[in-house]
């Protein structure tokens, strides 16, 4: 190839037109918005605690990261702190906002509350994350398939499954994983109920 051919090739190369900076900004913002919505819908989102029903584990105005992926690969476990959309029973009572509670009863298990303790299949749970023992009686009640019995850690001040029923798996939004605010309470939420023989 001669120098003339190289010069002709360079002249024939088209440089892309410069794009308007405003259009570039709009494209960047739209892309970021789509990514953020995708992450919030499919992966994780931030939530705050509006009530005292999960005290002492979660306090009013705590900020949490709710992860949404793990339940696509595994079933909820006893002790998971879950966020869920209102059940049909709760919708009938005009509840619209998501709830946050702890999974206690799994599908097929029998749950009973008596004598200040929670029993699963006649075995008492040792729950180190509650301040007060429950002062009510409940059950024994079998948890239906694909549903969960959930209780607030503030047992005597929580509007939960012992009052309105079970949470279908389809209503689960995700698992509360990390508290990121306030900074002095930063950390993972991972305490599980312990059976006496463990």
N, C-alpha and C positions, 0 to 999 in steps of 0.2 A: 504494500500500500504506500502510495506516495504522500508527500506532505500536502499536496493539493487535495487529495482524496480525504485526508484527515480533516482539513479545514472545511471541506464541503459537509462532512459528517457532523462536525461541530455546529455548523450553521443550521443544519436540518434538525438538530435536537431541539425539542421544544421545552422551554422551562415552564413549569407549572405556574399558572397565574397566582399572584399573591391574593390570599383570602382576606376579606374584611375582618379586622380584629373582633368586631362585635359578633359576627357569625361564628368565629372560632370560640368565643366565650359562651355563646348559646349552645354550641355543640358539646362543649366540655361540661356545662351545667346539666344538660339533658342526660348525657352519659352517666354523670355522677348520680343524678336522681334515680335513674333506672337501676344502677348498681345498688344504691342504698335501699330502694324498695325491694329489690330481689333478696338482698341479705336479710332485711327485716321480715319479709314474708317466709323465707325458706330456712334461714340459718339461726339468727338470734335477734333479740330486741331488748331494749331497756324498759323496765317497769318500776313504778314506785309503789310503796305500801301505804294504802289510805286508811287502814284500820288497825286495831289492836288484837285482832283474832289470832295472829301468829306469834304474839309475844310469849316468851322472851326471845325466841329465835330471831324474829323480825320485828322491828319497831316502826311506828308510824314515820313515814317519810324516808325510810331506807330506800336506796336505789339498787336494783338488781339487774343482772344480765340473765335473760331467759333463753336457753338454747333450745332449738327446735328440731335438731337432727337425730338425736340418739334414739327417739322412739320409732324412727323408721327402721332401725336395725335391732332394737331390743324392746322388751316389754317393760313397762314401769315397774319399779321395785318398791317394796315396803320401805318407807322412810324418805322417798323422793318428795321434795317440795315442788308441787306442780301448779301451773297456772292453767285454768280451763274456762271455756265460755259457759254461760249459764245453761243449765239443763232445762228440759221442757217445763219441769215443775217450777224452777226459778223464774223462767220467762213468764209463766202464768201469774207470778207475783210481781211482775214488772221490773225484774232485775235485768239490766242490759250490760253492765260492766263485767269484766273477767274477775274470777275469784282466785285466791291462792290458798292452798291447804296442803297438808301432808298425807301421802298415801299410807293407809293403815291396813285395809283389807283388800286382798287380791281376788280375782275371779275364782269362784269355787270354794273360797274359805268361809268359815263361820266366825262372825265377830260378835263379841258380847262385852258390855261395860257394866261392871258391878263391883261393889266394895272398893271404889276408888282406883280400879285397875281396868286396863283394856286386855281382853283375852282374844287370841286368834287360835281357832281350833283347840279350845280349852287350855291354851298355854298363855300365861301372863306375859305381857311385854314389860321390860324394864326400860322406861323412857326417860333418859337423862336430860332431855331438852324441854321438859315442861316444869313450870313452877308449882302448880297446884294439881292435885289428883282430881279426876272428874267426880263431881258430886251428883251425877245422874245415873240412871240405869238405862241400858239399851240392849235389845236383842234377847237371846241369840238370834242372829239373822244371817242367812247365807247370801254371799255376794254373787249376783248373776254373772254369767259369762260375758266377757268384753266390757265389764263395768268395774268400778273401783269405789271403795268406801274411803272417804277422806275426812280428816278431822283437823281442826285448828290446834296449834300448840297451846293456846290460851283456852284450855278445854271448857271452862265454865263460862266463857264469854265469846263463843264462836258459833256462828250460824253455819253449820256443816252437815255432813251426811246423817248424823244421828237425828236431825230435825227434818231434812227434806229428801233423803234418799241417796242414790248412787250416781256416780259420774260415768257416762259412757266413754269408751276409749276415744271415739270420734270427737269428743268435746275438748280433749286435752290439747292445749296450745304448745306447751313445752315445760321444761324442767328448770326451776330456779337453780342457778349454778354458782354465781359469784355476786357478793354484795360489793359494790364499788363506792358507795357513799352511805354514811360518813366515813372519812378516811380512817378514823380510829377503830372502825369495825370492819374494815376491808378484809375479805377472805372468802373461801369456798364454803358452801352449805352442804355438808356431807354426813351429818350425824344420822345414824340408823337406829331403829329400835333394836334392843338386845334381848334375846330370850334368856331366862335365868340360867340355863345350862351352857351358855356360850361364854 
